[in-house]
Amino acid sequence: MNSREAFGTHDSRLSGSRTRSWSDMKTFGERVRFDLLSTPSSLVLERLRPEDAGLYRCRVDFKRSPTRNARANLTVISE
């Protein structure tokens, strides 16, 4: 996985039902979803595969605050 490739976004700068999510079906298909009910919100990746391992970047844009970036390294361990 290349951390420079966007595979999903969620824009909640608008309120209520006007929030929008998008994910690239080629990358993870239906194995990825945004959990907006958890605190903090999270990205959930299900049924991990060895090729899912790699460096991921999370970018959060705010309406009235500076953008935040974070990186996470995902290691997939097979049984």
C-alpha positions as a Markdown table, in Angstrom:
| # | Residue | x | y | z |
|---|---|---|---|---|
| 1 | Met | 0.0 | 0.0 | 0.0 |
| 2 | Asn | 1.4 | 3.4 | -1.0 |
| 3 | Ser | 0.6 | 6.0 | 1.7 |
| 4 | Arg | 0.3 | 8.7 | -1.0 |
| 5 | Glu | -2.8 | 7.1 | -2.6 |
| 6 | Ala | -6.2 | 8.1 | -1.3 |
| 7 | Phe | -8.5 | 5.2 | -0.8 |
| 8 | Gly | -11.2 | 6.8 | 1.2 |
| 9 | Thr | -12.5 | 10.1 | 2.5 |
| 10 | His | -15.2 | 11.4 | 4.8 |
| 11 | Asp | -16.3 | 15.0 | 4.9 |
| 12 | Ser | -18.3 | 16.0 | 7.9 |
| 13 | Arg | -17.8 | 19.8 | 7.6 |
| 14 | Leu | -21.5 | 19.9 | 6.7 |
| 15 | Ser | -24.0 | 18.6 | 9.3 |
| 16 | Gly | -26.5 | 15.9 | 9.5 |
| 17 | Ser | -27.3 | 13.9 | 6.4 |
| 18 | Arg | -25.2 | 16.2 | 4.2 |
| 19 | Thr | -21.9 | 14.5 | 5.4 |
| 20 | Arg | -20.2 | 12.5 | 2.6 |
| 21 | Ser | -18.0 | 9.4 | 2.5 |
| 22 | Trp | -16.2 | 7.9 | -0.4 |
| 23 | Ser | -13.9 | 4.8 | -0.8 |
| 24 | Asp | -12.1 | 3.4 | -3.8 |
| 25 | Met | -13.6 | -0.1 | -4.5 |
| 26 | Lys | -10.4 | -1.3 | -6.2 |
| 27 | Thr | -8.3 | -0.9 | -3.1 |
| 28 | Phe | -10.4 | -2.5 | -0.4 |
| 29 | Gly | -13.8 | -3.2 | -1.9 |
| 30 | Glu | -16.4 | -3.4 | 0.9 |
| 31 | Arg | -13.9 | -4.3 | 3.6 |
| 32 | Val | -13.4 | -0.6 | 4.7 |
| 33 | Arg | -15.9 | 1.7 | 6.5 |
| 34 | Phe | -15.9 | 4.8 | 8.5 |
| 35 | Asp | -17.1 | 4.4 | 12.1 |
| 36 | Leu | -18.5 | 7.8 | 12.9 |
| 37 | Leu | -20.2 | 6.7 | 16.1 |
| 38 | Ser | -17.0 | 5.8 | 18.0 |
| 39 | Thr | -15.0 | 8.5 | 19.8 |
| 40 | Pro | -12.8 | 9.4 | 18.2 |
| 41 | Ser | -14.2 | 8.4 | 14.8 |
| 42 | Ser | -12.2 | 5.6 | 13.1 |
| 43 | Leu | -11.6 | 3.8 | 9.9 |
| 44 | Val | -12.3 | 0.1 | 10.1 |
| 45 | Leu | -10.6 | -2.4 | 7.8 |
| 46 | Glu | -12.1 | -5.9 | 7.9 |
| 47 | Arg | -10.8 | -9.3 | 6.7 |
| 48 | Leu | -7.2 | -8.2 | 6.6 |
| 49 | Arg | -4.9 | -9.5 | 3.9 |
| 50 | Pro | -1.1 | -9.6 | 3.8 |
| 51 | Glu | -1.0 | -7.0 | 1.0 |
| 52 | Asp | -2.9 | -4.6 | 3.3 |
| 53 | Ala | 0.3 | -4.1 | 5.4 |
| 54 | Gly | 2.1 | -0.8 | 5.0 |
| 55 | Leu | 2.2 | 2.8 | 6.0 |
| 56 | Tyr | -1.1 | 4.7 | 6.0 |
| 57 | Arg | -1.6 | 8.4 | 6.3 |
| 58 | Cys | -4.7 | 10.0 | 7.9 |
| 59 | Arg | -5.5 | 13.6 | 7.1 |
| 60 | Val | -8.2 | 15.5 | 8.9 |
| 61 | Asp | -9.4 | 18.8 | 7.6 |
| 62 | Phe | -11.3 | 21.1 | 9.9 |
| 63 | Lys | -13.7 | 24.0 | 9.1 |
| 64 | Arg | -12.0 | 26.4 | 11.5 |
| 65 | Ser | -8.7 | 24.7 | 12.6 |
| 66 | Pro | -5.5 | 23.7 | 10.9 |
| 67 | Thr | -5.4 | 20.3 | 9.0 |
| 68 | Arg | -3.9 | 17.4 | 11.1 |
| 69 | Asn | -1.9 | 14.6 | 9.6 |
| 70 | Ala | -1.0 | 11.3 | 11.2 |
| 71 | Arg | 0.8 | 8.1 | 10.0 |
| 72 | Ala | 0.1 | 4.5 | 11.1 |
| 73 | Asn | 2.1 | 1.4 | 10.2 |
| 74 | Leu | -0.1 | -1.6 | 9.8 |
| 75 | Thr | 1.5 | -5.1 | 10.2 |
| 76 | Val | -0.6 | -8.1 | 9.3 |
| 77 | Ile | 0.4 | -11.3 | 11.2 |
| 78 | Ser | -1.0 | -14.5 | 9.7 |
| 79 | Glu | -2.1 | -17.4 | 11.9 |
